[in-house]
């Protein structure tokens, strides 16, 4: 199911040259991880959300989908939300 998250970050990601494919999912996860490492948690949430939304539309690899949701939960927890 969809995250019901704001679509702005996803649109921004897709209009930056990415698409609905495995490479784009991997890039979004990588960018999310980089932002998480720098404790830019709001940006990490956006990239993990983009990875989830793209991934859920073109493949059904449940461990990755679960991992992306958990990464978002951790970011929100660290932000105090």
C-alpha positions in Angstrom: 0.0 0.0 0.0 1.0 3.6 -0.5 2.6 5.5 2.4 0.0 8.3 2.0 3.0 10.7 2.2 3.3 14.1 0.5 4.1 13.6 -3.2 6.4 16.6 -3.6 9.6 14.7 -2.6 8.7 11.9 -5.0 8.0 14.3 -7.9 11.3 16.1 -7.2 13.2 12.9 -7.3 11.6 11.7 -10.5 12.1 15.1 -12.2 15.8 14.9 -11.3 16.3 12.3 -14.0 15.2 9.1 -12.1 12.5 6.7 -13.1 10.5 3.7 -12.1 13.2 1.1 -12.1 15.6 -0.8 -9.8 18.4 1.7 -10.4 16.3 4.6 -9.2 15.2 2.6 -6.1 18.8 1.9 -5.3 19.8 5.5 -5.8 17.0 6.8 -3.6 18.1 4.3 -0.8 21.7 5.4 -1.2 20.8 9.1 -1.0 18.6 8.4 2.0 21.5 6.6 3.7 23.8 9.5 3.0 21.4 12.0 4.5 20.8 9.7 7.5 24.5 9.4 8.1 24.7 13.2 8.2 21.6 13.3 10.5 19.7 15.2 7.9 16.7 13.1 8.9 14.0 15.0 7.0 15.8 14.5 3.7 16.4 10.9 4.6 12.7 10.4 5.1 12.0 11.9 1.7 14.4 9.6 -0.1 13.3 6.5 1.7 9.7 7.4 0.9 10.6 7.9 -2.8 12.3 4.5 -2.9 9.3 2.8 -1.3 6.8 4.5 -3.6 8.8 3.6 -6.7 9.5 0.1 -5.5 6.0 -0.8 -4.6 4.8 0.0 -8.2 7.2 -2.2 -10.1 8.3 -5.1 -7.8 7.1 -6.8 -4.7 10.2 -7.6 -2.6 8.7 -7.5 0.8 11.9 -7.4 2.9 13.0 -4.2 1.1 9.6 -2.6 1.5 9.6 -3.5 5.2 13.1 -2.1 5.6 12.2 1.2 4.0 9.2 1.7 6.2 11.3 0.9 9.3 14.0 3.4 8.2 11.3 6.1 7.9 10.0 5.1 11.4 13.5 5.4 12.9 14.0 8.8 11.2 10.6 10.1 12.5 11.4 8.7 16.0 14.8 10.5 16.0 13.0 13.7 14.9 10.6 13.3 17.8 7.6 12.7 15.6 
